[in-house]
Amino acid sequence: MTRNEFERLVQPLVEELGFELVQMSVSRIRRRHQFRIFADKDGGLAVKDCAFLSRRVKQILDQDPLLAGNYTLEVSSPGMNRPIWTLAHYKRFNGERVRLSVREPRDGRRIWTGRIESVDGDDVTIDLDGTGAQRFGLDEIEEAHLDMDPWKRHQENREGNR
């Protein structure tokens, strides 16, 4: 099974169950397929969510006689450094720190780090840690990952529980 076939099979189920499919991969080790799914949802993914999603995906995979029981499946959260690549992701994580690389160097740099300041059209503006802002077209960005601060999240949760 290819990655595209796996995605077509699994993505509708993942979304129907209220999760976001962040990333997935398919590989073969000897004669067994190895499937990996990184999913998320508002409020984050708990272990019970991963187990639930895993059981549901296995039901689909086990219907294929060539796969039934002859694969491994891993379902997990993308973590705090999750990849982002769509404008919707940038809007969702507005105000969060991001580390991105651009396809072509700008001012001699390919790697930029800062807070997502805004999304306008197909452009994302990043506040470069107080040294100014840079605007990047989505098509210029080769790869981007959130660079979240776990202590910030912990502090927000503590303040929200007061």
C-alpha positions, 0 to 999 in steps of 0.5 A: 500500500502506498502513502497516497492509498493509505491517506485516501483510506484513512483521512476521511475516517480521521476527520469524521472522528473529529481529529486532524490528520497532521502527517502520515507515513507508510514504509515496508520492513521485510514483508510487513507494512508500517503505518504511522499517523500523527493526529491532533485535535483542539485541546491536544491529543490524549493517550486514550484518543490515540488508542481509540483512533488506532482501533478504528484504523485497524478495523479498516486495515484488517478488511484488506486480506493482504494486510490483515494482521501483517502490519504495525500501526503507530498513532501519536500526537505530532508534539509541540514541534508539529509541522505546519504547512497550510494557511489554516495552520498559521492562522490557528497558531497565530501568536505561537513561535515558529521555526521555518526554512525558506526555499531560497535564501533571503538576506543570506539566511534560510532559517527564520525563527519568531512568532506568527504575527499575522496571515494576510492572503497567501503571506505569513508575517513572522515577528523575529523576536523583537528585531522586526518582522518578515513577510513570507509567501506560503510558496517560499516556505519549504518547511515549518515547525512550531517551536512551542514553549512547554512552560508557557502552556503550563503557566497558562493552564495554572492561571486558567485553573485559578 
